[in-house]
Amino acid sequence: MKRKLKIEQILSENFFDAFCDVKDVSFKHKGHLGYKEGEETHFEISIISDRFIKLTRIERHRLLNSLLENEFNNGLHAISYNLLTKSEV
C-alpha cells in the first residue's frame, strides 16, 4: 500500500468526523536530505477537527507524530501540518 493511502487510513480512523487533506509533496524536495527517488517521503497534512480544542500547537503536532510513528520509522522523512479546530478556520 502506498504511504499516502496508509496515512489517510490512519487519519480517517482517528479523525472520522474531521476534514483531512493529505498531499504528497516529495517532488518538491528532490535533491534534499531525506528525498528518495520514487518514494513518498514528504507530506503536507491539513486537518480541521474539534479534537484539537484545548491542545496547543505543539500538542497537536505530537498527537499526529505519535499516530504516524510507524511511518516515520519506515522512511517518512517530513510532514508539514496545518491543524485547526472548526472555530479557527
N, C-alpha and C positions, 0 to 999 in steps of 0.2 A: 504494500500500500504506500502510496506517495505520502511524504511528510505533511504536505498541506492538508490532505484528507485526514490524516491522523490527528493533527492539531484541531481541525474543525470538529471532529468526533469528540475529542476531549472537552472542547469548549461547549458543545451542544449538550453534553451530559452534565456539565457543571453550571451552565448558564442557559437552561432550557427556556427561560422566559425573557431572554435578552436579545438585543440586536448584536450580532457578531459578524465582523468582516475580517477575513484573513487574506493577506496579499503576499505572494512570493515575490520578493524584490531582490533575489540573489543576483540577477543580471546586472544590477547597479553596482555591485561590489567586485566585479571582475578585476583581478589583479591585486585585490586587497587581502589582508590576513583573514584566514577562515574561509575564503572562497574556494570552492572545488567545482571544476567544470562539470556541468550536467547534474549537479546535486542541489537540493533545496536547502540552503544554509542560512538565509537571511529573510526575515518576515516583518511585516507591519500588521499589527493587530489592533482593531478598534472594537470596543465593547461598550454598550450602554446598558447598565443594569443597576437596579436599586440595591443589589447585593453589596455595592461599594459604599453605601451610606455608612457614615461613621468610620470609614477607613481612610487613612492618609494616603497620599500618592505612593509613598514607599511601601506601605502595607498592601496596596493594590498590586503593585509590581511583584512583591514577594509571593502573594497568593498565586498569581499567574505563573511565576517561575517555578513554584512548587508543583503546580499541576502539570507543567511541561518538563519537569526534571529529567524524565527518561529520554525525551527528545534531545535535550542539551547534552546528555551523556552519550548520545549516539550520533553526533555530527551536526546538530543545530548550533550555529555559531552566534547569531544575534537576533534580537527582536526589538522593534520599536513599538511601544504601547501608547494607545490613547484610550484610557479607561475612565468613563464618566458615569454619573448617575443620571437618571432622566431629568432631574431638575437642573443639572449642569449643562444640558445641551442648549 
